[in-house]
């Protein structure tokens, strides 16, 4: 049996806990440490108790000497943590996005290639059965395609506090938009040639937009639209749109009537519409 991959898990929020739990249950991995800047003040899930805890990333890398680092922290730390991991000889799994700007993203990719380290991004929609089928059907609709996608999230209380912290790193149309522009690229197989985005600040103390939408034009004539907003002021009506339209008809992902908004990243139904001609 091959040796287990010794993994250091960074971040213990929603995604960090999910990945740590998966590593804990997978015989191919051995967790060598859990790191978060405030981890010692957090409640550790029962199945993860007993692993070494770190609040300093450099110390965690030096003491655990991992084969791989799983980065699930705030987006503005992704590039820095990835570069340090690769320089320490580790492979990297990272929740999207790769970085919060193009220069940092290019630097991470360049270093991974130079050091011959694996660099994997967590693009969940690429392996989600509903989205795989959505893209498969969308490719049968002819060209050009029109793609209409949104994910508006009405959040309040602790969820809104979490969203505001995330906005400090990345605004909504970028944080979720990387998934949906990737979907557009898979549907069209074409190159984006023009992108236009706008945003708005919808709460009093805002310094960054918590609402925005973008439009993408592709070199095959296809066009795509994506909208995202977070916060207690967001509408409960037009919060979930997942459509692709072509000359031969349309395909939509639809939520069940009882679907909870917290599960909207897990589409549960596909609906196909054929054109009349």
Protein Blocks (a to p, Z undefined) as FASTA:
>chain_A
ZZddddddehjafklmmmmmmmmmpmkbccfbdcdfklmmpccdfklgoiacdfbfklmm
mmnopabdcdfbdfklmmmmmmmmmmnopacdddddfbfcfklmmmmmmmmmmnopacdd
ddfklmgmklmmmmmmmmmnopadddddddddddehjllmmmmmmmmmocfklmmmmmmm
mmmmmmnopacfbdcdddddfbfklcbdfbdcdddddfkopacdddddedjkbcfklmcc
cddddfkbccdddddfklcfklmmmcfbdcddddfZZ
